[in-house]
């Protein structure tokens, strides 16, 4: 028996593969520090846990509407307005089992065979695979560490063709931490106005983790006239340490929201009812702790960036958001051949990271600094020892 052509077009996630490998080694007694997964190490806030328990006690264990409860859509509307500056009615919001599912449904609902999606590289591992699964073609938009992994409106213009359907924009970004300031978003908007066919998936899941000292900005607020072409993705996984709850929210044009819900009705059905109740508490409850978490991540970022840049052969720009560093190891490639071999060498020295090639990059690796300070100190010490 053979798998489908659609499945044959995609590869497994290398981030989860490396995390699974590190887990297996630890189960065998090997001392491994895993910096391969993007997951906050903080505990889920108590008021969120309490809301989940209350929902269980109240018997909220039945099906909900496919696209989420009215209560959660109202809470998501509050989140979009308060945290992203997007005023949107609940009819233009849908809830999914994580932001990844929302992206999957949006692209599958709109990409026909051979249509193109422009994806800035380095990219989050699932973006190109979802495009390919849908039958689309990935058009890489290459960015570089010398420009903080940002692209300009002119860079975008050069990649748009007659079959371009989507631009995938992630700010702050995984795996680079790149954050787009207002003027760059507006320049991107200027290009999009000349190409009315192109839609934008704005993935703002890391919006609370912005270290610039400036408010987060998103394309829908900087270019409100393009709102009918923008799908904004958010959620609670990264902001509220709720990765296992699997709740994502999306806001966009109503026709697209209905199309995503149509597909969801035949894939998973509604998101978990208990997780939805917990997400209401996350959006509506106290938000003050987020500032403390952000500062702790900023401290970790500064520690890792300083330590990496002190290791001969390694360098990284300062990420402006999220909790990743994309490390350039090009000077070491003569010794190791490629970044996959370098990553395996680091694993032999007790540190799990992900090669840049997994993200459409090259000659480097991604570190997640969503780990406690002691682990980060030891991990960087081992990296320095491994490449010495």
Residue frames relative to the residue before (quaternion, step in Angstrom):
aa qw qx qy qz dx dy dz
X 1.0000 0.0000 0.0000 0.0000 0.00 0.00 0.00
X 0.2294 -0.7775 0.5750 0.1103 3.55 -1.14 0.73
X 0.4815 -0.6296 0.5141 0.3279 3.54 -1.18 0.55
X 0.6560 -0.5268 0.3696 0.3943 3.56 -1.27 0.33
X 0.6274 -0.5309 0.4090 0.3966 3.54 -1.26 0.41
X 0.6143 0.5538 -0.3489 0.4408 3.57 1.05 -0.76
X 0.6860 0.4711 -0.2917 0.4716 3.60 0.90 -0.86
X 0.6384 0.5378 -0.3286 0.4419 3.57 1.06 -0.69
X 0.6115 0.5729 -0.3521 0.4171 3.59 1.19 -0.40
X 0.7490 0.3913 -0.2098 0.4919 3.61 1.16 -0.41
X 0.3433 -0.7142 0.5769 0.1980 3.54 -1.34 0.43
X 0.5887 -0.5565 0.4285 0.4002 3.62 -1.15 0.43
X 0.5829 -0.5734 0.4433 0.3673 3.57 -1.22 0.48
X 0.3465 -0.7578 0.5152 0.2005 3.59 -0.69 1.06
X 0.5830 0.5615 -0.3935 0.4359 3.61 1.15 -0.39
X 0.6896 0.4431 -0.2891 0.4945 3.58 0.89 -0.87
X 0.6041 0.5608 -0.3601 0.4368 3.59 1.07 -0.66
X 0.6764 0.4752 -0.2972 0.4779 3.59 0.93 -0.87
X 0.6344 0.5224 -0.3311 0.4637 3.59 1.02 -0.78
X 0.6504 0.5096 -0.3123 0.4689 3.59 0.98 -0.84
X 0.6451 0.5234 -0.3189 0.4562 3.55 1.02 -0.82
X 0.6510 0.5067 -0.3115 0.4716 3.57 0.97 -0.84
X 0.6276 0.5377 -0.3284 0.4574 3.58 1.05 -0.80
X 0.6601 0.5055 -0.3119 0.4599 3.58 0.91 -0.89
X 0.6475 0.5135 -0.3252 0.4596 3.59 0.97 -0.80
X 0.6457 0.5061 -0.3261 0.4696 3.59 0.98 -0.81
X 0.6362 0.5289 -0.3314 0.4535 3.60 1.02 -0.77
X 0.6747 0.4660 -0.2845 0.4966 3.56 1.23 -0.51
X 0.6200 -0.5855 0.3246 0.4092 3.56 1.30 0.12
X 0.4887 0.6496 -0.4426 0.3785 3.59 1.27 0.14
X 0.4079 -0.7122 0.5218 0.2329 3.57 -0.96 0.92
X 0.1081 0.7994 -0.5738 0.1417 3.59 -0.22 1.31
X 0.1875 -0.7259 0.6497 0.1258 3.55 -1.03 0.87
X 0.1852 -0.8140 0.5445 0.0820 3.57 -0.49 1.17
X 0.0135 0.7675 -0.6391 0.0480 3.54 -0.73 1.18
X 0.4273 0.7458 -0.4110 0.3037 3.56 1.18 0.63
X 0.7421 0.3983 -0.2208 0.4918 3.59 1.13 -0.49
X 0.3742 -0.7303 0.5311 0.2110 3.55 -1.09 0.77
X 0.3621 0.7214 -0.4976 0.3177 3.53 0.24 1.29
X 0.4361 -0.6958 0.4937 0.2863 3.63 -0.66 1.02
X 0.3613 -0.7416 0.5241 0.2116 3.56 -1.00 0.81
X 0.4896 0.6558 -0.4375 0.3726 3.60 1.27 0.07
X 0.5419 -0.6053 0.4695 0.3457 3.57 -1.21 0.49
X 0.5561 -0.5754 0.4759 0.3648 3.57 -1.12 0.64
X 0.5559 -0.6442 0.3975 0.3436 3.64 -0.81 0.93
X 0.5900 -0.6225 0.3840 0.3418 3.62 -0.95 0.86
X 0.6606 0.5113 -0.3388 0.4328 3.62 0.93 -0.75
X 0.6073 0.5304 -0.3525 0.4750 3.59 1.17 -0.47
X 0.6415 0.5101 -0.3135 0.4796 3.58 0.97 -0.87
X 0.6454 0.5254 -0.3192 0.4533 3.58 0.95 -0.87
X 0.6496 0.5150 -0.3221 0.4573 3.60 0.98 -0.79
X 0.6367 0.5163 -0.3305 0.4677 3.59 1.02 -0.73
X 0.6546 0.5017 -0.3117 0.4719 3.58 0.97 -0.85
X 0.6482 0.5205 -0.3210 0.4537 3.58 0.96 -0.85
X 0.6378 0.5213 -0.3311 0.4602 3.59 1.02 -0.75
X 0.6312 0.5146 -0.3297 0.4775 3.58 1.03 -0.73
X 0.6740 0.5008 -0.2952 0.4557 3.57 0.88 -0.96
X 0.6901 0.4697 -0.2704 0.4796 3.58 1.12 -0.69
X 0.5041 -0.6852 0.4067 0.3331 3.59 1.25 0.02
X 0.3712 0.7294 -0.4980 0.2867 3.58 1.13 0.56
X 0.3383 0.7722 -0.4535 0.2890 3.54 0.74 1.13
X 0.5279 0.6365 -0.3984 0.3968 3.58 1.25 0.40
X 0.6971 -0.4010 0.3607 0.4724 3.54 -1.34 -0.07
X 0.1633 -0.7248 0.6516 0.1531 3.51 -1.28 0.51
X 0.6968 -0.3670 0.3432 0.5119 3.58 -1.24 -0.19
X 0.6298 -0.5802 0.3597 0.3706 3.58 -1.02 0.82
X 0.7747 0.3631 -0.1816 0.4848 3.58 0.88 -0.93
X 0.7219 -0.4347 0.2431 0.4804 3.59 1.21 0.40
X 0.5950 -0.5798 0.4243 0.3603 3.53 -1.23 0.48
X 0.6111 -0.5400 0.4266 0.3910 3.55 -1.21 0.49
X 0.6301 0.5531 -0.3326 0.4319 3.57 1.00 -0.84
X 0.6902 0.4564 -0.2937 0.4786 3.58 0.90 -0.84
X 0.6225 0.5242 -0.3585 0.4574 3.61 0.98 -0.67
X 0.6316 0.5138 -0.3324 0.4761 3.59 1.05 -0.69
X 0.6560 0.4956 -0.3093 0.4779 3.58 0.99 -0.82
X 0.6358 0.5198 -0.3236 0.4700 3.58 1.07 -0.74
X 0.6167 0.5342 -0.3424 0.4659 3.59 1.06 -0.73
X 0.6140 0.5310 -0.3327 0.4799 3.58 1.07 -0.75
X 0.6570 0.5167 -0.2992 0.4602 3.57 0.92 -0.93
X 0.6706 0.4973 -0.3136 0.4525 3.59 0.82 -0.95
X 0.6823 0.4796 -0.2914 0.4685 3.61 0.97 -0.84
X 0.7275 0.4560 -0.2500 0.4476 3.59 0.78 -1.03
X 0.8088 0.3380 -0.1410 0.4600 3.56 0.79 -1.04
X 0.7842 0.2811 -0.1532 0.5315 3.60 1.14 -0.56
X 0.4588 -0.7142 0.4294 0.3082 3.58 1.26 -0.19
X 0.5419 0.6154 -0.3954 0.4139 3.58 1.25 0.33
X 0.1923 -0.7636 0.6083 0.0992 3.57 -0.64 1.12
X 0.1525 0.8028 -0.5513 0.1681 3.56 -0.44 1.19
X 0.4281 -0.6930 0.5075 0.2810 3.63 -0.93 0.81
X 0.6339 -0.5542 0.3749 0.3880 3.57 -1.19 0.46
X 0.5734 0.5917 -0.3870 0.4140 3.60 1.16 -0.42
X 0.7182 0.3949 -0.2373 0.5215 3.59 1.26 -0.33
X 0.6051 0.5050 -0.3569 0.5014 3.56 1.23 0.59
X 0.0037 -0.7742 0.6325 0.0226 3.55 -1.09 0.71
X 0.3053 -0.7404 0.5799 0.1496 3.54 -1.25 0.61
X 0.0495 -0.8075 0.5876 -0.0139 3.56 -0.93 0.90
X 0.5971 -0.5477 0.4394 0.3878 3.54 -1.35 0.12
X 0.8049 -0.1120 0.0124 0.5826 3.55 0.50 1.28
X 0.6186 -0.5588 0.4053 0.3753 3.54 -1.21 0.52
X 0.5892 0.5900 -0.3697 0.4100 3.59 1.07 -0.68
X 0.6584 0.5027 -0.3225 0.4581 3.59 0.93 -0.81
X 0.6239 0.5343 -0.3438 0.4551 3.59 1.01 -0.76
X 0.6553 0.4997 -0.3094 0.4745 3.59 0.96 -0.85
X 0.6323 0.5433 -0.3188 0.4509 3.55 0.96 -0.90
X 0.7058 0.4598 -0.2750 0.4635 3.57 0.80 -0.97
X 0.6359 0.5358 -0.3418 0.4379 3.60 0.96 -0.79
X 0.7130 0.4499 -0.2688 0.4658 3.59 0.84 -0.92
X 0.6563 0.4982 -0.3222 0.4661 3.60 0.98 -0.75
X 0.6707 0.5131 -0.3004 0.4434 3.57 1.09 -0.66
X 0.7936 0.3482 -0.1419 0.4783 3.60 1.18 -0.44
X 0.6820 0.4766 -0.3009 0.4661 3.62 1.11 -0.46
X 0.1701 -0.7629 0.6183 0.0828 3.53 -0.87 1.04
X 0.7303 -0.4463 0.2908 0.4277 3.55 -1.29 0.44
X 0.8416 0.2031 -0.1668 0.4718 3.55 -0.85 1.06
X 0.5360 0.6019 -0.4308 0.4060 3.60 1.18 -0.14
X 0.4062 -0.7684 0.4695 0.1555 3.53 -1.15 0.75
X 0.1268 -0.7449 0.6489 0.0891 3.51 -1.27 0.62
X 0.3013 -0.7370 0.5794 0.1740 3.56 -0.84 1.03
X 0.0248 -0.8120 0.5810 -0.0493 3.56 -0.66 1.16
X 0.3597 -0.7314 0.5328 0.2274 3.62 -0.52 1.12
X 0.1512 -0.7851 0.5981 0.0549 3.55 -0.98 0.94
X 0.4450 -0.1565 -0.8781 0.0805 1.56 -1.97 1.56
X 0.2168 -0.7976 0.5598 0.0581 3.54 -1.04 0.93
X 0.5835 -0.5051 0.4790 0.4183 3.53 -1.34 0.21
X 0.6024 -0.6543 0.3202 0.3263 3.55 -0.79 1.09
X 0.7102 0.4912 -0.2840 0.4167 3.62 0.96 -0.75
X 0.5086 0.6691 -0.4340 0.3244 3.62 1.10 -0.47
X 0.7482 0.3962 -0.2713 0.4578 3.64 0.53 -1.01
X 0.6356 0.5441 -0.3455 0.4251 3.57 1.03 -0.70
X 0.6365 0.5115 -0.3320 0.4723 3.59 1.02 -0.72
X 0.6256 0.5290 -0.3346 0.4656 3.58 0.99 -0.82
X 0.6818 0.4850 -0.2889 0.4653 3.59 0.87 -0.93
X 0.6211 0.5403 -0.3457 0.4504 3.59 0.97 -0.79
X 0.6782 0.4907 -0.2827 0.4684 3.58 1.05 -0.79
X 0.5614 -0.6064 0.3874 0.4086 3.59 1.27 -0.19
X 0.5252 0.6542 -0.3951 0.3743 3.55 1.30 0.12
X 0.4278 -0.6671 0.5479 0.2679 3.52 -1.38 0.14
X 0.3410 -0.7314 0.5597 0.1883 3.55 -0.95 0.95
X 0.1132 -0.7623 0.6351 0.0520 3.55 -0.90 1.01
X 0.2636 -0.7938 0.5225 0.1654 3.62 -0.24 1.20
X 0.1467 -0.7253 0.6650 0.1007 3.54 -1.18 0.73
X 0.2249 -0.8403 0.4815 0.1072 3.54 0.03 1.35
X 0.0839 -0.7660 0.6365 0.0324 3.56 -0.98 0.97
X 0.2754 -0.7852 0.5411 0.1218 3.57 -1.21 0.44
X 0.6049 -0.5676 0.4067 0.3827 3.60 -1.18 0.49
X 0.6083 0.5783 -0.3544 0.4122 3.59 1.10 -0.61
X 0.7326 0.3130 -0.2017 0.5698 3.59 1.27 -0.40
X 0.5374 -0.6596 0.3772 0.3657 3.56 1.22 0.62
X 0.5793 -0.6327 0.3464 0.3795 3.56 1.14 0.71
X 0.4697 0.6486 -0.4556 0.3888 3.59 1.08 0.74
X 0.2055 -0.7473 0.6103 0.1638 3.57 -1.19 0.51
X 0.3895 -0.7215 0.5303 0.2158 3.55 -1.21 0.55
X 0.6903 -0.4418 0.3590 0.4466 3.52 -1.32 0.07
X 0.6399 0.5239 -0.3264 0.4577 3.60 1.01 -0.78
X 0.6164 0.5365 -0.3418 0.4640 3.60 1.05 -0.75
X 0.6601 0.5084 -0.3012 0.4637 3.55 0.97 -0.89
X 0.6350 0.5543 -0.3302 0.4248 3.58 0.88 -0.96
X 0.6683 0.5292 -0.3016 0.4270 3.57 0.97 -0.87
X 0.7108 0.4593 -0.2557 0.4673 3.60 1.16 -0.49
X 0.5796 0.6055 -0.3822 0.3891 3.60 1.16 -0.38
X 0.0223 -0.7944 0.6066 -0.0204 3.54 -0.92 0.99
X 0.7427 -0.4319 0.2735 0.4325 3.59 -1.27 0.03
X 0.7321 0.4022 -0.2359 0.4966 3.61 1.17 -0.42
X 0.3924 0.7261 -0.4811 0.2957 3.59 1.26 0.19
X 0.1485 -0.8074 0.5696 0.0398 3.56 -0.77 1.11
X 0.8224 0.0926 0.0152 0.5612 3.58 0.98 -0.92
X 0.1511 -0.6700 0.7082 0.1634 3.45 -1.48 0.39
X 0.1908 -0.7679 0.6024 0.1051 3.57 -0.87 0.99
X 0.0267 -0.8208 0.5662 -0.0709 3.55 -0.49 1.28
X 0.0359 -0.8095 0.5846 -0.0408 3.57 -0.63 1.17
X 0.2086 0.7792 -0.5564 0.1996 3.59 -0.42 1.24
X 0.4332 -0.3025 -0.8058 0.2676 1.59 -1.20 2.22
X 0.4323 -0.7777 0.4238 0.1695 3.51 -1.02 0.86
X 0.2337 -0.6756 0.6796 0.1645 3.45 -1.37 0.53
X 0.6101 -0.1930 -0.7682 0.0190 1.71 -1.61 1.95
X 0.5986 0.6576 -0.3238 0.3229 3.62 1.22 -0.09
X 0.3884 -0.7089 0.4966 0.3163 3.59 1.13 -0.55
X 0.3695 0.7436 -0.4847 0.2750 3.61 1.24 0.23
X 0.0950 -0.7846 0.6126 0.0081 3.56 -1.03 0.95
X 0.2879 -0.7850 0.5303 0.1401 3.56 -0.77 1.08
X 0.3231 -0.7504 0.5440 0.1912 3.61 -0.68 1.10
X 0.7286 -0.4633 0.2739 0.4236 3.60 -1.23 0.39
X 0.6834 0.5069 -0.3165 0.4193 3.60 0.81 -0.91
X 0.6466 0.4981 -0.3298 0.4743 3.60 1.08 -0.64
X 0.6266 0.5206 -0.3412 0.4689 3.59 1.01 -0.72
X 0.6581 0.5042 -0.3207 0.4582 3.59 0.95 -0.80
X 0.6394 0.5096 -0.3358 0.4676 3.60 1.04 -0.70
X 0.6077 0.5238 -0.3439 0.4880 3.58 1.11 -0.65
X 0.6379 0.5329 -0.3160 0.4574 3.57 1.01 -0.83
X 0.6135 0.5542 -0.3485 0.4417 3.59 1.02 -0.76
X 0.6549 0.4964 -0.3068 0.4802 3.57 1.02 -0.81
X 0.6662 0.5236 -0.3121 0.4297 3.58 0.88 -0.93
X 0.6021 0.5665 -0.3651 0.4280 3.61 1.06 -0.62
X 0.6692 0.4839 -0.2992 0.4781 3.58 1.14 -0.55
X 0.7457 0.3046 -0.1772 0.5655 3.57 1.29 -0.20
X 0.1163 -0.8703 0.4741 0.0658 3.59 0.48 1.19
X 0.5667 0.6018 -0.3906 0.4052 3.61 1.20 -0.22
X 0.6680 0.5565 -0.3002 0.3925 3.58 1.07 -0.80
X 0.1979 -0.7563 0.6160 0.0972 3.54 -0.95 1.02
X 0.2767 -0.7606 0.5683 0.1486 3.57 -1.26 0.44
X 0.1715 -0.7254 0.6576 0.1089 3.52 -0.99 0.94
X 0.0976 -0.8059 0.5840 0.0062 3.56 -0.40 1.28
X 0.1332 -0.8114 0.5685 0.0244 3.54 -0.28 1.32
X 0.0088 -0.8362 0.5440 -0.0694 3.56 -0.23 1.35
X 0.2215 0.8285 -0.4950 0.1397 3.58 1.19 0.49
X 0.7284 0.4084 -0.2385 0.4958 3.61 1.14 -0.59
X 0.2566 0.8216 -0.4846 0.1555 3.61 1.24 0.24
X 0.6773 0.4882 -0.3331 0.4381 3.69 0.85 -0.72
X 0.6944 0.4442 -0.2670 0.4992 3.59 1.21 -0.44
X 0.2815 0.7364 -0.5321 0.3086 3.51 0.51 1.34
X 0.1731 -0.8425 0.5081 0.0463 3.58 -0.48 1.25
X 0.4409 0.7328 -0.4325 0.2854 3.59 1.25 0.20
X 0.4353 -0.6731 0.4782 0.3589 3.58 1.17 -0.51
X 0.6407 0.4758 -0.3172 0.5123 3.56 1.33 0.05
X 0.5966 -0.5597 0.4122 0.4012 3.61 -1.12 0.46
X 0.5393 -0.6005 0.4752 0.3505 3.54 -1.15 0.60
X 0.1064 -0.7756 0.6191 0.0623 3.57 -1.08 0.75
X 0.1117 -0.7853 0.6069 0.0497 3.54 -1.14 0.66
X 0.6791 -0.5402 0.3136 0.3856 3.55 -1.16 0.61
X 0.6480 0.5514 -0.3327 0.4067 3.60 0.94 -0.81
X 0.6868 0.4500 -0.2929 0.4899 3.60 1.12 -0.53
X 0.6785 0.4881 -0.2935 0.4639 3.58 1.07 -0.65
X 0.7764 0.1725 -0.0830 0.6005 3.57 1.20 -0.59
X 0.0629 -0.8583 0.5075 0.0424 3.61 0.59 1.10
X 0.5978 0.5734 -0.3679 0.4226 3.61 1.14 -0.47
X 0.6713 0.4718 -0.2922 0.4914 3.59 1.28 -0.25
X 0.3349 0.7988 -0.4626 0.1892 3.59 1.29 0.04
X 0.6677 0.5109 -0.3190 0.4374 3.59 1.04 -0.67
X 0.7014 0.4030 -0.2717 0.5213 3.59 1.32 0.10
X 0.6506 0.5201 -0.3023 0.4635 3.59 1.27 0.05
X 0.1070 -0.7411 0.6596 0.0651 3.55 -1.01 0.92
X 0.1436 -0.8011 0.5788 0.0501 3.59 -0.62 1.16
X 0.1964 -0.7892 0.5781 0.0658 3.55 -0.80 1.13
X 0.1029 0.7694 -0.6263 0.0724 3.56 -1.00 0.85
X 0.0088 0.8118 -0.5838 0.0076 3.57 -1.26 -0.22
X 0.5442 -0.6263 0.4654 0.3082 3.53 -1.33 -0.28
X 0.4469 0.7399 -0.4341 0.2537 3.60 1.24 -0.27
X 0.7762 0.3463 -0.1823 0.4942 3.57 0.70 -1.09
X 0.6849 0.5103 -0.2960 0.4277 3.59 0.92 -0.87
X 0.8176 0.2428 -0.0907 0.5142 3.59 0.88 -0.95
X 0.4734 -0.6936 0.4326 0.3281 3.61 1.22 0.42
X 0.4500 0.6848 -0.4358 0.3724 3.55 0.92 1.02
X 0.1228 0.8432 -0.5177 0.0768 3.59 1.05 0.71
X 0.7086 0.4773 -0.2734 0.4418 3.61 0.93 -0.81
X 0.5691 0.6042 -0.3882 0.4006 3.60 1.20 -0.31
X 0.2118 -0.8306 0.4885 0.1628 3.59 1.24 -0.50
X 0.4292 0.6492 -0.5175 0.3556 3.55 0.45 1.25
X 0.0304 0.7635 -0.6437 0.0426 3.52 -0.88 1.07
X 0.1673 -0.7695 0.6061 0.1118 3.57 -1.18 0.51
X 0.1010 -0.7903 0.6036 0.0302 3.56 -1.10 0.73
X 0.1093 -0.7730 0.6231 0.0476 3.54 -1.11 0.78
X 0.2742 0.7636 -0.5440 0.2139 3.56 -0.84 0.98
X 0.7585 -0.3397 0.2542 0.4946 3.59 -1.24 -0.21
X 0.5924 -0.6365 0.3605 0.3376 3.54 -0.94 0.92
X 0.6251 0.5473 -0.3606 0.4240 3.62 0.96 -0.73
X 0.6700 0.4844 -0.3003 0.4757 3.58 1.04 -0.77
X 0.6179 0.5406 -0.3434 0.4562 3.59 1.00 -0.77
X 0.6605 0.4923 -0.3088 0.4753 3.60 0.95 -0.86
X 0.6396 0.5229 -0.3319 0.4554 3.60 0.99 -0.78
X 0.6479 0.5105 -0.3166 0.4685 3.59 1.00 -0.82
X 0.6697 0.4885 -0.3022 0.4706 3.58 0.97 -0.82
X 0.5879 0.5599 -0.3654 0.4553 3.59 1.11 -0.63
X 0.6779 0.4717 -0.2848 0.4866 3.56 0.94 -0.90
X 0.6510 0.5210 -0.3167 0.4521 3.58 0.97 -0.83
X 0.6037 0.5748 -0.3602 0.4188 3.59 1.08 -0.65
X 0.7395 0.3720 -0.2171 0.5173 3.59 1.19 -0.51
X 0.6522 0.4929 -0.3337 0.4694 3.62 1.21 -0.10
X 0.8487 0.0095 0.0358 0.5275 3.58 0.24 -1.25
X 0.3758 -0.6625 0.5439 0.3522 3.56 1.10 -0.63
X 0.8009 -0.3095 0.1959 0.4737 3.55 -1.22 -0.42
X 0.5424 -0.5650 0.4877 0.3856 3.60 -1.22 0.39
X 0.6988 -0.4750 0.3283 0.4221 3.57 -1.24 0.44
X 0.4814 -0.6993 0.4520 0.2739 3.58 -0.77 1.05
X 0.6614 0.5001 -0.3129 0.4631 3.60 0.98 -0.81
X 0.6403 0.5147 -0.3203 0.4717 3.57 1.01 -0.78
X 0.6227 0.5360 -0.3488 0.4509 3.58 1.05 -0.68
X 0.6419 0.5118 -0.3235 0.4705 3.59 0.97 -0.80
X 0.6455 0.5110 -0.3173 0.4707 3.58 1.02 -0.78
X 0.6548 0.5161 -0.3161 0.4528 3.60 1.00 -0.80
X 0.5709 0.5620 -0.3821 0.4606 3.61 1.11 -0.59
X 0.6707 0.4912 -0.2939 0.4717 3.58 0.90 -0.94
X 0.6279 0.5410 -0.3400 0.4443 3.59 1.03 -0.77
X 0.7186 0.4461 -0.2546 0.4688 3.59 0.87 -0.94
X 0.7652 0.3928 -0.1986 0.4699 3.58 0.93 -0.89
X 0.6494 0.5593 -0.3148 0.4078 3.59 1.15 -0.51
X 0.7946 -0.2933 0.2179 0.4848 3.58 -1.28 -0.29
X 0.1684 -0.7936 0.5802 0.0723 3.57 -1.02 0.86
X 0.4526 0.7388 -0.4276 0.2577 3.59 1.27 -0.25
X 0.6160 0.5777 -0.3557 0.4004 3.59 1.03 -0.70
X 0.5474 0.6389 -0.3987 0.3650 3.60 1.16 -0.53
X 0.6248 0.5408 -0.3440 0.4458 3.60 1.04 -0.73
X 0.6455 0.5087 -0.3178 0.4728 3.60 1.01 -0.79
X 0.6456 0.5113 -0.3234 0.4661 3.59 0.92 -0.89
X 0.6495 0.5310 -0.3195 0.4405 3.56 0.93 -0.92
X 0.6681 0.4936 -0.3077 0.4640 3.59 0.94 -0.82
X 0.6341 0.5148 -0.3351 0.4698 3.57 1.03 -0.69
X 0.6364 0.4992 -0.3255 0.4898 3.58 1.03 -0.73
X 0.6283 0.5353 -0.3432 0.4482 3.59 0.98 -0.79
X 0.6395 0.5236 -0.3215 0.4621 3.60 0.98 -0.84
X 0.6568 0.5010 -0.3044 0.4743 3.55 0.97 -0.87
X 0.6176 0.5498 -0.3397 0.4482 3.56 0.98 -0.84
X 0.6864 0.4926 -0.2923 0.4481 3.56 0.79 -1.04
X 0.6290 0.5398 -0.3253 0.4552 3.56 1.03 -0.81
X 0.7043 0.4667 -0.2712 0.4611 3.59 0.82 -1.02
X 0.6458 0.5237 -0.3262 0.4498 3.60 0.90 -0.90
X 0.6648 0.5050 -0.3039 0.4591 3.57 0.89 -0.92
X 0.6883 0.4871 -0.2866 0.4549 3.58 0.89 -0.94
X 0.6575 0.5069 -0.3165 0.4589 3.60 0.93 -0.86
X 0.6962 0.4786 -0.2851 0.4528 3.58 0.87 -0.90
X 0.6237 0.5229 -0.3392 0.4717 3.59 1.28 -0.19
X 0.6080 0.5479 -0.3540 0.4526 3.61 1.27 -0.17
X 0.4494 -0.6965 0.4811 0.2855 3.63 -0.65 1.03
X 0.7858 0.3016 -0.2402 0.4836 3.57 -0.87 1.00
X 0.7310 0.3470 -0.2187 0.5453 3.59 1.26 -0.25
X 0.0959 0.7771 -0.6200 0.0503 3.56 -1.17 0.62
X 0.0161 -0.7850 0.6190 0.0165 3.54 -1.23 0.46
X 0.4217 -0.6463 0.5526 0.3149 3.59 -1.06 0.64
X 0.5589 -0.5879 0.4531 0.3697 3.58 -1.24 0.29
X 0.3262 -0.7531 0.5295 0.2147 3.64 -0.52 1.07
X 0.3696 -0.7597 0.5010 0.1878 3.56 -0.92 0.91
X 0.8061 0.0615 -0.0389 0.5873 3.59 1.25 -0.13
X 0.7178 0.4081 -0.3516 0.4411 3.56 -1.42 -0.03
X 0.4168 -0.7012 0.4947 0.2999 3.62 -1.13 -0.46
X 0.5096 0.6122 -0.4304 0.4245 3.51 0.86 1.11
X 0.1509 -0.7138 0.6689 0.1419 3.50 -1.37 0.46
X 0.2147 -0.7346 0.6265 0.1472 3.55 -0.97 0.88
X 0.1858 -0.8284 0.5263 0.0478 3.53 -0.31 1.33
X 0.2829 -0.7423 0.5885 0.1504 3.56 -0.90 1.01
X 0.0239 -0.8126 0.5816 -0.0301 3.57 -0.69 1.14
X 0.1863 0.8360 -0.5012 0.1234 3.61 1.19 0.49
X 0.6579 0.5173 -0.3488 0.4219 3.67 0.87 -0.75
X 0.6756 0.4983 -0.2977 0.4545 3.62 1.19 -0.39
X 0.4988 0.7064 -0.4164 0.2808 3.59 1.20 -0.27
X 0.5623 0.5830 -0.4008 0.4281 3.60 1.13 -0.43
X 0.6821 0.4716 -0.2786 0.4845 3.57 1.12 -0.67
X 0.8123 0.3247 -0.1388 0.4642 3.57 0.82 -1.00
X 0.4979 -0.6798 0.4199 0.3371 3.61 1.17 -0.33
X 0.7603 -0.2181 0.1591 0.5908 3.56 0.78 -1.04
X 0.6730 -0.5313 0.3273 0.3971 3.55 -1.26 0.29
X 0.5650 0.5832 -0.3978 0.4271 3.62 1.14 -0.44
X 0.6596 0.4914 -0.3053 0.4798 3.58 0.99 -0.83
X 0.6264 0.5311 -0.3360 0.4612 3.58 1.03 -0.77
X 0.6612 0.5097 -0.3113 0.4540 3.59 0.91 -0.88
X 0.6430 0.4997 -0.3274 0.4793 3.60 0.99 -0.73
X 0.6104 0.5389 -0.3385 0.4716 3.59 1.09 -0.69
X 0.6557 0.4910 -0.3112 0.4818 3.59 0.98 -0.82
X 0.6217 0.5336 -0.3443 0.4585 3.59 1.05 -0.74
X 0.6191 0.5383 -0.3348 0.4636 3.60 1.05 -0.73
X 0.7147 0.4021 -0.2355 0.5216 3.58 1.22 -0.51
X 0.6714 -0.5858 0.2733 0.3625 3.56 1.22 0.53
X 0.6658 0.4459 -0.3227 0.5036 3.62 1.19 0.43
X 0.1895 -0.7797 0.5899 0.0905 3.58 -0.84 1.02
X 0.0952 0.7509 -0.6455 0.1025 3.55 -0.75 1.16
X 0.4398 -0.6900 0.5092 0.2667 3.60 -1.28 0.06
X 0.4745 -0.6931 0.4519 0.3004 3.62 -0.81 0.92
X 0.5918 -0.5856 0.4240 0.3565 3.57 -1.13 0.66
X 0.5955 0.5895 -0.3613 0.4091 3.58 1.10 -0.65
X 0.5748 0.5776 -0.3825 0.4355 3.61 1.17 -0.40
X 0.7380 0.3929 -0.1976 0.5117 3.57 1.22 -0.54
X 0.6084 -0.5580 0.3562 0.4377 3.57 1.22 0.32
X 0.5661 0.5653 -0.3929 0.4534 3.57 1.27 0.32
X 0.2677 -0.7497 0.5718 0.1984 3.56 -1.20 -0.47
X 0.8631 0.2238 -0.1234 0.4356 3.51 -1.42 0.32
X 0.7450 0.3291 -0.2474 0.5249 3.58 0.86 0.89
X 0.2706 -0.7513 0.5714 0.1895 3.55 -1.24 -0.38
X 0.3972 -0.6965 0.5452 0.2446 3.52 -1.29 0.44
X 0.1620 -0.7411 0.6457 0.0868 3.51 -1.12 0.90
X 0.2235 -0.7093 0.6460 0.1721 3.55 -1.11 0.74
X 0.1785 -0.7900 0.5747 0.1169 3.58 -0.79 0.99
X 0.3901 0.6776 -0.5100 0.3587 3.56 1.13 0.73
X 0.5136 0.5701 -0.4532 0.4537 3.55 0.65 1.21
X 0.6093 -0.5824 0.3730 0.3879 3.56 -1.14 0.50
X 0.7021 -0.5285 0.2991 0.3717 3.52 -1.25 0.64
X 0.6411 0.5314 -0.3387 0.4380 3.59 0.96 -0.80
X 0.6593 0.4967 -0.3106 0.4713 3.60 0.96 -0.83
X 0.6487 0.5169 -0.3240 0.4549 3.56 0.98 -0.82
X 0.6328 0.5308 -0.3312 0.4563 3.60 0.96 -0.83
X 0.6960 0.4653 -0.2748 0.4729 3.56 0.86 -0.97
X 0.6305 0.5438 -0.3358 0.4404 3.59 0.98 -0.79
X 0.6843 0.4703 -0.2918 0.4747 3.58 0.86 -0.93
X 0.6014 0.5429 -0.3593 0.4631 3.59 1.07 -0.67
X 0.6719 0.4889 -0.3006 0.4681 3.59 0.94 -0.86
X 0.6192 0.5339 -0.3450 0.4610 3.60 1.03 -0.73
X 0.6506 0.5149 -0.3153 0.4607 3.58 0.93 -0.90
X 0.6587 0.5076 -0.2986 0.4683 3.56 0.98 -0.88
X 0.6670 0.5309 -0.3032 0.4257 3.57 0.97 -0.89
X 0.7621 0.3664 -0.2154 0.4884 3.60 0.95 -0.78
X 0.4536 0.6970 -0.4509 0.3243 3.60 1.28 -0.10
